[in-house]
Amino acid sequence: MPLKGSDDSHGLIIPPTRWYRSLAAAGLYNPDVRGEAGYWLTVGGSFTRALQQQCRDRFHVDICQEGFGVPATEEAQRLGLRPRQLAWIREVRLCGDGEPWVLARTIIPQACLDGQGRRLRHLGNKPLGAYLFSRPEWVRGPLETGLCQPAVPDQPILARRSLFHRGADALMVGEYLLPALYQSQPRL
């Protein structure tokens, strides 16, 4: 099944991103990582839960597209996938109080979809983080910091990602911060 979305207005616009193994390394190239966005780039535990706590009213997941597709070359290399190997790709907007705050892109290799992992294809509008953090077999690796190269206004400038491991298998979760998350409101 190819990637599917509801329509073009729901598609994600994730700019090219350069990834750094540490916040300090990324900070050498963009001091914004130490500002208000710094909190969001380093949140431990469930990112979704931190977003929910930030909401005054309502948190929801807006599915943009999901299905089998070919990850970007850099994503495939990071996950140790062969070129053009299919993976389940899930792209969503994480919205707080009716406004998109984060674009999220998850790459789930087919090996992760075995057994209980089948549930990963059927999350619907449930947050992926809620599933991963409720399953002790999934362990998150170190966070990486991304500096995005936006082509148009309102695209993410900063991002974070990590691999979640289940034994020898791993999936990748990338979270791209929209400026509305950290520029217009104080953290609660």
Buried (B, 14 or more C-beta within 10 A) or exposed (E): EEBEBEEEEBEBEBBEBBBBEEBEBBBEEBEBBEEBBBEBBEBEEBBBBBBBEBBEEEBBBBBBBBBBBBBBEEBBEBBEBEEEEBBBBBBBBBBBBEEBBBBBBBBBBBBBBEEEBEEBBEBEEEBBBBBBBEBEEBEBEEBBBBBBEBEEEEBBBBBBBBBBBBEEBBBBBBBBBBBBBBEEBEEE
